[in-house]
Amino acid sequence: MDKKWYIVNTHTGCEATAKASIEKRIKNLAMSELFGEILIPSENVVELVKGKKATRSRKFFPGYIFVNMSLNDETWHLVK
């Protein structure tokens, strides 16, 4: 089946938790052939904090994750 990218709205700050939960459900229900990547759009940024360089991850779209999947009733229910 053809996979497409879908945007899923989550609570801001809970993107990693939502991603882990979806991945766990995919594994438990043996639906890995219907899903591709699950991404949290972010980049690493170097900042100066108290005179020292610190690297942190900055999200492009807080509160959203991208899911590559074949859309049908079962996959929609799993993500929802």
N, C-alpha and C positions, 0 to 999 in steps of 0.2 A: 504494500500500500504506500501511497505517496505521503510523506510527512511534510507538515508545514509548521511555521513558527507561530506561536500564540503567546499573548501577553496576559499574565495572571496578576491580579491585584492582591496584595497582602498588606498586613499591618506594617507600617514603617518601623524598621529595626528588627523585624522578624523574618526577613527574607531567607536567611540561612536555615532557620527552623522549618519554614515552609518547604524549602528545597529538600531537606533531609526527610521530612515527612512524606513527600511525594515519592522520593526514591525508595523509601522503605515499603510503601504501599505497592509500588511497581514490582518490587522483588517478591513480596508476599503473595501477590495475585498472579505472578508469572506472566506479566504483560510487557516484558522488556522489548519484544520485537515491535511493539507499537509506539515506543518512545525513543527519542534520540537524546540530545543534550538538554540539560536544564541549566540555565545561566543566570547569574546575578550580575548585571552590567556594572562593572566597577573598574577603577584604575588605581595604581599605587602612586601616591604623591609624597614627595619629600618636603618637609616643612622644618622651619627653624623654631625650636621650642627651648627657651632659656639658653640660647646660644649654641644649642646642639641640634644636629640634624636628626629628624625622626621621620620614619616612613609609616604612612597609614594608608588604608584603603578608602577611597572616596567613591560613593555610588553615583552613577549617572542619573538613574531614575529610582529614587528611594520609594519603597513600597511596591515595587514591581519585580517579577521574575519572568524570564523568557523560557518557554517550553516548546521543544521540537517534538511533535507527535502527529499520529494519524487520528483525526477526529472521528469518533463514533460515540454512541451512548455510553459505553463502558469507560472509555478514556475520559470523557467529559465528567462523568460521575466521580471517577478516581481523583481528578484534579480539583473538582468543586468541593 
